[in-house]
């Protein structure tokens, strides 16, 4: 995966989308920034970018995605690949459905996905060194460059969705004391049941991540 390194940018995701649109790069490609001033979080919220933390976006051709995955669940898939690396390095990070990284009850980052032409673009923000009020940070020490190297290696293994999901579903119980949003309405995950395609059912309604 080729990589563009930047000192400072408003949004790695917006920058990468523009590179793809202008045909300046081809997928797979990754953009990494030291500082991000206007990062895009879930539901278009701002993700605060403090220097020293991890800010990246990468693009993968839709034709290269696992054949058994629904596009709506790509955020779970690629977030889990990163979480799995951190767990193997003795972090206690866990993945709140569908795309948020948590240490205990504090959010430390997230991953969002969207479609740009014939590519899937994933944006990642992770508090490695410091965090704003109400947020947490990673509980192990690792350089962003080493973490990036391991993450790319995991992505390039091209696991099937069912391989990743079989592990994620064993951890889904950790969501029961938390919430998600549907049409900007806050919904408890206490009674949510996880489906094989990554969606959840709450009060008889099926919800996909759509992030």
N, C-alpha and C positions, 0 to 999 in steps of 0.2 A: 504494500500500500504506500503510494507516494505521499509525502507530507509537506505542507507549507507551514513554516514557523513565523509567528508574528509577535512583536513586542507588545503592541496595544491595538485593540480593535473594538468597535462597538458590539458586534455580535459575530462569533465564528460561524454561526449558522447562516446568517444573512450573507456574510462574505462568501461562504462556500456556494451558496445557491447562485450568487451572481457569477462566480467563476464557472459554474456548470452551464448557466444560461448563455454566457458569452463564449462558451466552448474553449475556455482557457485551460481547463483541466478535464480529465475523464475519470470516472469512477473505476476502481476504488481510489479515493483520495481523502486525506485528513488535513484539517486545519487546527493548529494548536497555538494558543495565545498566552502570553504571560499575564496580561491584564485585559479584562473584558468590561466595558463600561455600560453596556446596555443588553445584557444577556436575556434570552427569552426562556421563561420557565413555563410550567403548566398553566393552561388557560390564559396564556399571554402575559402572565405576571413577570415582573422584573426579577432576574436572578442577580443579586449583588455580587460584583466581581472584585474580590480582594486579592492583591498580588501574592503569589505563592500557592494559590489554590489551582485546581485543574479546570481548564476551560478548553473544550475541543468540540469539533463537529466532524463527522465523516460521512462520505457518500458511498453507497454500494448499489450497483445495478440491480434493478428488480429481478432480472433474470438470474442473478447469483444468490438470491435468497433461498433458504431451505424450502424444498418443494412442498413440505407438509405444513407450512405456517400460513396463518391468516395475516394479512397486512395490519389489521387492527391490533394484533398482539406482538408486533415487532418490538415495541418498547419493553415488554416483559423479557423477551428473548435476549436483546442486547444489554439490557440492564443486568440480567442474571449472569451473563458472561463476565461482566466486570465484578459483580458482587462475589462470584465464585473465586476469582483470583484473590480478592481481599480476604476472604475466609481462609483460603489456603495459606495466607501470610499471617494468620492468627488474629485477624480483625473480627469483631463481633457484629459487623454490619449485617443488616437484613433488608430485604426488599419488600416495601409496602406496595400493595397492588395499586396501580400497575407499574409504577415507574420511579418511585421515590426511595432513596437510600436513607436508612435510619440506623442510628446507634441508640439502643434502648428506645426512648420516646422522643428523641430529637432528630429532626431531619438534617442530614448532612449533604444532601445533593439530590440530583435527579437526572433523568434521561427522557428526552422527548423525540418523537419521530414525525416526519411528514414526507410527502411525495414531492419531488421536484423533477418534472419531466419523466424520464424513464429510470429515475434513481430514488432510492430511499435515503433521506438525510437524517442523521441522528445527532442530536446535540447533547453534550454531557457537561454538567457542572458538579464539582465535588470539592467540599471543604477539606483540604489536606492539612492546612496549617492553622487557619483561623476561621472564625465564623461570626456573623452579625448576631445581635441579641435574638434570643428565642431559638436559634439554630445550634447545631452541634458540629463537631469536626471529627475527622478520622481518628481512630484510637491506636493506630500504628504509625511508625515513621517509614515513609517510602518516597523517593523522589518521583516527581511526575513523569520524568523521562523513563524511569524503570517501569513504572506502572503502565505507561503508554506502550512500551515494548511488549510487556506481558499481555496486555489487552489485545493488541493487534494479532499476536500469536494465537490467542484464543478465538478471535473472530475468523481467522484464516483456517481454522480447523473445520469449519463449516458443519457443525453439529446439526443434526435434525432437530426440529421443534420438539418431537416426542422425547428426545434424550434430555433436553433442557427442562421441559415441562414435568417430566417424571420426578425430578429433584425439587423443582419449585413447589409443586403441590403438597409435598411433605412439610413445607414450611409455611403454608398459607394460613394456618391457624393463628399465627402471630398477628394477623390483621384484625382480629375480633374486637379489640379495644380501640380501633381507629376508624377514620371516616374517609370517604371518597366524595367526588362531586359528579352529579349527573345534571346536565343543563344548568350548571351553576348552583344547583341545590345540594347542600351538604347532606350526605346519607351515611348512616352507620353501617359498618361492615360486619357487625355482630352476627347477623343471620345470613350473610352472603355465602353462597355455595359456588365454588370454582368449577368451571366447565373445561372439558378437554381442549377446547380451542383458545383458552385463555380468558374468555368472557366470564362474568359472574352473573348470578341470578339473585336479585333481591326483591322480595315481595312479589314474586312472579314475573318480574321484568328482567330481561337479559340486557346487560350493559357491557359494552366493549370499551377498551381503554381510549381509543380514538385520540391518542396523543403521540 
